[in-house]
Amino acid sequence: MFVATVIVSALLAALLVFSAGLKFSHREQIVQGYARVGVPEGRLNYLAVVLLAGAAGLIVGLVWTPIGIAAAIGVICYFIGAVGFHIRAHDTKNLPTPVVFAVLATAALVLRIATA
């Protein structure tokens, strides 16, 4: 079961780093997408740092369980907030992305607790 924990945590961490990179890029398409849901461009770097912290926590959490659990909970909260922003903005086209991230983070949390 620990192998599954490593795979899910590493996959999620890689996706979080990729997502953070998109936010740091400030490409027009990315900025417009976040503006549609009410996130100003000035907040993108902060959101990217939160994602990088979550990714680091998931990886460190493979060695130190409490950090992994805390990181997974933080990532779940982040993406539940993202789902809320998309619902509030009626942005159903982009809603599946934060839902998938939240589900992956939930899987990482369940697996990390199960292998503690």
C-alpha positions as CSV (number, residue, x, y, z in Angstrom):
1,M,0.0,0.0,0.0
2,F,3.0,2.3,0.6
3,V,3.9,2.0,-3.1
4,A,0.4,3.4,-4.0
5,T,1.0,6.3,-1.5
6,V,4.3,7.1,-3.2
7,I,2.8,7.0,-6.7
8,V,-0.2,9.1,-5.8
9,S,1.8,11.6,-3.8
10,A,4.5,12.0,-6.4
11,L,1.9,12.4,-9.2
12,L,0.0,15.0,-7.3
13,A,3.2,16.8,-6.3
14,A,4.3,16.9,-10.0
15,L,0.9,18.2,-11.1
16,L,1.1,20.9,-8.4
17,V,4.6,22.0,-9.5
18,F,3.3,22.2,-13.1
19,S,0.3,24.2,-12.0
20,A,2.5,26.6,-10.0
21,G,4.7,27.0,-13.1
22,L,1.7,28.1,-15.1
23,K,0.8,30.6,-12.5
24,F,4.3,32.0,-12.3
25,S,4.4,32.4,-16.1
26,H,1.7,35.1,-16.0
27,R,0.8,34.1,-19.6
28,E,-2.2,36.0,-20.9
29,Q,-4.4,33.0,-21.2
30,I,-3.7,31.9,-17.6
31,V,-4.3,35.4,-16.3
32,Q,-7.6,35.7,-18.1
33,G,-8.7,32.3,-16.8
34,Y,-8.1,33.3,-13.2
35,A,-9.6,36.8,-13.8
36,R,-12.8,35.1,-15.0
37,V,-13.2,33.4,-11.6
38,G,-12.3,36.6,-9.7
39,V,-8.6,36.0,-8.9
40,P,-6.5,39.1,-9.8
41,E,-3.1,38.6,-11.5
42,G,-1.4,40.0,-8.4
43,R,-2.4,36.9,-6.4
44,L,-1.1,34.3,-8.9
45,N,2.4,34.2,-7.4
46,Y,1.0,33.7,-3.9
47,L,-1.2,30.8,-5.1
48,A,1.8,29.3,-6.9
49,V,3.8,29.4,-3.7
50,V,1.0,27.6,-1.8
51,L,1.0,24.9,-4.5
52,L,4.8,24.5,-4.2
53,A,4.5,24.2,-0.4
54,G,1.8,21.5,-0.9
55,A,4.0,19.6,-3.3
56,A,7.0,19.8,-1.0
57,G,4.9,18.7,2.0
58,L,3.6,15.7,0.1
59,I,7.1,14.6,-0.8
60,V,8.5,15.2,2.7
61,G,5.4,13.5,4.1
62,L,6.5,10.3,2.6
63,V,9.2,10.2,5.2
64,W,7.5,12.2,8.0
65,T,3.8,11.2,8.1
66,P,2.4,14.2,9.9
67,I,3.7,16.6,7.3
68,G,2.2,14.4,4.5
69,I,-1.1,14.4,6.2
70,A,-1.1,18.2,6.8
71,A,0.0,18.8,3.2
72,A,-2.8,16.7,1.8
73,I,-5.3,18.4,4.0
74,G,-4.0,21.8,2.9
75,V,-4.1,20.8,-0.8
76,I,-7.7,19.6,-0.4
77,C,-8.7,22.9,1.2
78,Y,-7.0,24.8,-1.6
79,F,-8.9,23.0,-4.3
80,I,-12.2,23.0,-2.5
81,G,-11.8,26.8,-2.5
82,A,-11.0,26.7,-6.2
83,V,-14.1,24.6,-6.8
84,G,-16.1,27.3,-5.0
85,F,-14.6,30.1,-7.1
86,H,-15.4,28.2,-10.3
87,I,-19.0,27.5,-9.2
88,R,-19.5,31.1,-8.0
89,A,-18.3,32.4,-11.4
90,H,-20.5,29.8,-13.3
91,D,-17.3,28.5,-14.9
92,T,-18.4,24.9,-15.4
93,K,-16.0,24.5,-18.4
94,N,-12.9,24.6,-16.1
95,L,-14.6,23.1,-13.0
96,P,-13.3,19.5,-13.6
97,T,-9.6,20.5,-13.1
98,P,-9.9,21.5,-9.4
99,V,-12.3,18.7,-8.7
100,V,-9.7,16.1,-10.1
101,F,-7.0,17.8,-8.0
102,A,-9.2,17.6,-4.9
103,V,-9.9,13.9,-5.5
104,L,-6.2,13.2,-6.0
105,A,-5.4,15.1,-2.8
106,T,-8.1,13.1,-0.9
107,A,-6.6,9.9,-2.2
108,A,-3.1,11.0,-1.1
109,L,-4.6,11.8,2.4
110,V,-6.4,8.4,2.7
111,L,-3.4,6.5,1.5
112,R,-1.0,8.4,3.8
113,I,-3.2,7.8,6.8
114,A,-3.6,4.1,5.9
115,T,0.2,3.6,5.7
116,A,1.1,5.5,8.8
